[in-house]
């Protein structure tokens, strides 16, 4: 299934996109796509529905993040071997973890704000993991059972805030609108192997990132298991798993996002995103 939340900000309704690309409403069956709706038994009930019998949604409504009420937004840094090389940093022995605040989350095609004082706002196309079953001290071999599905994440980053202002990375990762997610949550049955997905990101039509999850250092089950050793994961939590090379910081000289430009992201099987960069309000 491809599960979505559509409608104006704060008024999103649950839906799914059927095999023909038609958006269909799920409000008669669930109130929203939040943690409880992502439990295995809840997803099984939704999968048993006949999409053709669900009401089609007219027009082209806005898509919000495909999960509401997200409790944690956990991030893995330097998880692609070719990106670590680009950044001139050693391949980590263990996953590098940081958090993005949930206040940064926006829909897949919402505007991204360039923060006040920013000169180094950057892009990162990433595979997102959406947790569907509570996970605490999970073994690697059991980790897939705790995943509801996958999505695209743009881990927007302000590099000066992140790397030049002291302290942790969070300063450059958590600005408002720095977490576009979606367009949809694709359940695991549609993505049998998340480690073979092509992905790219363009800015104003120029291809900057062109990679694949094949170069991930730490696999999806390892990441879920690893994080669950340090914090419990709950249904609806999102883990974003790192980015391939081609970020603005990696260019020589570096190239950064400017107001008026448009980012276009793609991951095979997970759809596309488009965001326009605007000055912070």
C-alpha positions, 0 to 999 in steps of 0.5 A: 500500500501507499498510504498518504495524508492529504489536505491543508496543514493541520487538517490532513485526512488519511488516504491511499493511492491505488494501483492506478494512481488514484487517491482514495479516502480512508476516513471511514476506516481510520481517523488518521495515519498515526502510530496505532494505524501502523501496527501490524494488525491495523495495516493488515485490516487496511490491506484487506480493503478493496481500493476500488470501493473506497471514495476517490478524492477529487482534485489535486490536494496537498500532501502532508507528511504521510505519518501524523503525530510523529514522536521521534525523528532519528537520523543516521549520519555518514551512512553511505561509503561514497558520501563519507569519502566525499566529506573527507571523513572516515567510515564510521565503526558504528552509526552516527546518530542525531535527532531532528525535532518534529517541528521541522516536519513538512509535507513533501512538496511544501516550501523549504525556508532558508533560515535567517542568517543562513549562507549554507543551506544544503540538501540530502535525499534519504531513505526513511524507515517508518516504525510500525511495532514497538522496538526495544533491544531488538535483534538484527534478525527480528528488526524487519518485523518492526518496520511498517514501511519506507518513505523519502526524506529530505534531510535539509541542513544548514552547514554553518549552523551544523559544523561551525557554531559549536556543539551538536549537529542538531543546530543545523538540522532542526530549522522549521521546514527542514524535514520534508517527508513523503509523498507516501508511506510505502508498506514493506510488501512493496519494497522487498529489498530497501538496499537496491533503490536508486535515488537522486536529487536535482536543484533547478533541473541540475542533477547533484545527487545520483546514488543508490541505497546499495552503498549504505554502510549500515543496513536497515535491520542493523539500524533499527536494531542498533537504535533500539539498544539506546532508545525504544522506538514506537509506531510512527517514529521515523528514522532517516538513514543517510545520503549519497554523495552530491550534497552542496557541501561536497562540491568544490567549491561548495554550492548551496541552496538559494531562495527561489530555487527548486529541489526535486527528489526521487527514490525508486518505488517511493515517489518524488518530492518537489520543494521551493526554497523561500526566505524564512518568515 
